[in-house]
Amino acid sequence: MTTLDVVRIDDPADERLADYNSLTDVVLRSKHEPAKGLYIAESSTVIRRALAAGHRPRSFLMAPRWLDSMSEVIARSGAPVYVAEEPLLKEITGFHLHRGALAAMHRPPLPGVHELLAGARDGAGARRVAVLEDVVDHTNVGAAFRSAAALGVDAVLVSPRCSDPLYRRSVRVSMGTVFQVPWTRVEEWPSGLHDLREDGFTVAALALTDDSITLDELVANPPEKLALVLGTEGDGLSRGAVEAADLVVRIPMAGDVDSLNVAAASAVAFWATRV
């Protein structure tokens, strides 16, 4: 039987817990985690999915009552597990840890766009791709990934200023599907959209323009390979992204509503264009 590397913690200033300090500070974490090559996985379900995707843990942090249910996962990883009582955990992280456990995970290297698209669908190549431009709300990023996983999107691309899909809240909202759907960050924007065209994709921007077609019209004559580009909350897609697209698509609205939240719009578009 494998012996667990369990470390009991009674000091919130313990330097071994640096990865977990002040997790509620969005600005701090957004800079701190990528710079250190880590991200935080929250909840036993998310941790299991991250490990199943081949991600490597640096350590675990949890209350004693979660040791039994997580012992198998912890033992297989070989990473240390830090255990502390719940009041101390709240002092360390800044919130009540009621979803089982946290894990500090090594970030895997991101592939290039062409590599990602070619390797999707078990090497058969992507046919449906989602592109997120400057979506800054972590909840919306996580929700878009969850819809992408559920509705058969083969890969997700994010713009340079889009929020980190591996930020704790994004991962949690996605229910760990950020580990399931291949993704990478486009380095040049919006010129990077031309990489999709080189790989045979029709690039469709979801926006409200005078020359847009409806989603129904797109579905009636779908391209073999389609990339759907969705924009930031409020302002929608940038002019550059719209101009870089092959066509502009709108979701027909009723009730004097002009548009949907980006997470809701992504779910509608992914479902309508599923293959």
N, C-alpha and C positions, 0 to 999 in steps of 0.2 A: 504494500500500500504506500502511495506517495505521501510524504509528510508535507503539510501545508506550511508555507513560510509566513506565519501570522505574527504581526508586530502590534502589540497593544500600545495605544497612544493616550497620554493624559495631559499633553501640553499642546495647545493650539499653535504655538510658535515653533513646533518641531520642524526643522528644516527639511525633513523628508516629505513634508506635506506641501511644499511650495507649489506643486502643480495644481493643487486644489484650493488655494487661498482666494477668497473673494470672487467666487464664481458668478455672482450677480452683477458684477461691474462689466457691462457690455463692451465699453471702449477698451478697458484694460485687457479683457480676454481676447478680443478681436485682434489685438496687436501681440499679446503675450504668447498665445498658443501657436500661431504659425511660425513665429520667430524661434520658438523652442522645438518646433517640429512635432507638436503634439496636439491632440484634441481630447475633449472629455466626453465619454460615453456615459449616459445616465439611464439607469434601470437595468434590471437583470435581462429583460428581453432585448434591449438595444445592445448590451454587452455581448450576449450570445450571438446576435446577428453579426456584430463586428468581427468576432472571433471566427465565425463560420465563413466570413469573406476573406479570411487570411490576415486580418490586421493584428499587429503585435501589441500586447499591453505592456506598459511600463510598471504599473502598479494598480491595486484596487483599494477602495476606501469604502467601509460599510460599518453598520452597527452589528453587534454580536449576533443578533437574532437572524441575520441573513447568511451566516457562515455555512450552515448545513445545506441550504438550497443551492448555494453557489460553489460549494466545495469541489465538485467535479470539474467545473470550468476553471477554477483557480489552480487546481492541481495540475491540469493539463498544460496551463500556460507557463508555469514555473516562475511567475512574477510575484513579488511580495504583496501581501494583503495587510493593509493598515486598518485596525479595528478600534473604534472609539464609541463611547456612549452618545446617544442622540443629541443631548444638549451641546456637547462638545463639537459634534459634527456640524451643527447649525452655526456655531461660532466660527468654525473653520471656513465653511462654504458660503455662508450668508443666507441659507434657506433651509427649511426643514426637509431632510432627506427621507422621503416616504415612499420612494419607488424602488427600494431594494439596495442599490449599490451604485458607486461611481467607479469608473476606470479611466486612468490616464493612458491614452493610446498613442503609439507612434503613427504619424501621418505617412501613408504610402506615397511614393512619388507619383505625380500626375503625368499621364501620357500626353503626347501631342494629339492634336485634333485628328489628323489622318490615321494615326495609329489606333486611336479610340474607335473611330467609325469602322475601320476595317475589322477590328477584333470583336465587335458586337455580334450578338446572336450566335454565340459559339463559333465565331470565325466566319460566319456567312456574310457579315457586313450589315450595318444598320440600314433600316428602311424608313423609320420614323424617329425624328430627333426633335427635342425641345431645346430652345435657346432662351435663356433668361438674361435680359438686359437691365442691369442696375436695380434689381429687386433688393431693397434694403431691409425689409422686415424679415427677421429670421423665421417667423411663423409661416409667412407666405412661401419662403424657399422650401421649408420642410413639407408644407402641404402640397406644393407642386411636385416634389419628388415622390410623395406618397401616391399621388394621382398617376404620375408617370409609371411607377412600378405596377400599379393595379390595372392600368389600361394599355399596357403593352408598348410603351415608348422604349426604344432601344438604347438611347443615350441622351444625356443632358449636357449642354454646354452653358457656361456662365461667363458673363462679361467681366472685364477687369475690376469693375466697381460693384459687382453684385456681392451680396453678403455671402459669407463662408458657409457652404453646405454642411461643413463639419463643426460648426459652432453648436454648443450644447443644446440650445433650444431648437435649432433646425433639425438636428438628429432626433431629438425626442419627438417633435411633432411629426416627423416622417415615419416614426415607429421603426427606425433603423433601416428604412428602404434606401437611404443614401448609400448604404453599402451594397445594395442589390443592383441599382441602376448604374451602369458605367457613366462617369462624368469627368470633365476636365474644364480648365479655365482657358478661354480664348485670350491670347496675349495682346493681339492688336485689334482695336475696335474703332469703327465697325468694319474695317477692311478685312478682318478675319472671317466675315461671312462669305467672302469669295472662296475660302477654302472648301466650304460646303458645296458650292457650285462646281468646283473642280472635281469633287467626288460624286457628281451626278445628281445632287439634290436640287429640288425646286425650293427656293426660300420664300416662305409666306409670312409676311408681317401682319400680326393682329393689331389693327389700328382703324381709326375712323377717318377715312379720306373720301373725297368725292368720287374717286375712281375705284373704290374697293368693291370686291365681290362678296357675296354672302358665304357663310360657311357651308350652307346647303349646296351652293354652286360649286364650291371646291370639291365637296364629297361626291357630287354627281360625276365628276371627271377627275379622279384623283391621280396625281403623279405617282410613279413607281417609288420614288424616294422623296420624302417630304420633310422639311425642317420648319417648325413653327416657332416664330420669334415673338416673345411676350415681353412687355415693357414694365417699367417701374410703377410703383403705386402713385396714383394721382396724375402725373404727366404722361404716362404711357411711353410708347417708343420714341426715341430721338429721331430727328429728321434724317440723320445719317443712316440709321438702321433701316428706316422705311425706304430711303432711296437705294440702299444696297440690296433690297429684296426684289424678287422676280414679280411678286404680286402682293396686293394688300387684301386682307380678309377681315370681315366684320361678323360678329355674332348678332343676328337679328334680335332686337329688343322690343318689349312691349311695355305698356304702363308708363310711358314717358320717362323710362330709364335709359340713359345713354350708354352705360357700360357696366361690366361686372368687376368685382375685385379680381386681381390677377390670379389668385389661387383658384377661384371659382371658374374664371375664364379658361384657365389651363385644363381643368377637369372636363369642361364641356368640349373643348377643342380636341383633347386627347381621345375622348370617347367617340366623337364623331368621325375621326380619321383613323380609328384603330383598324388593323389588318390581321 
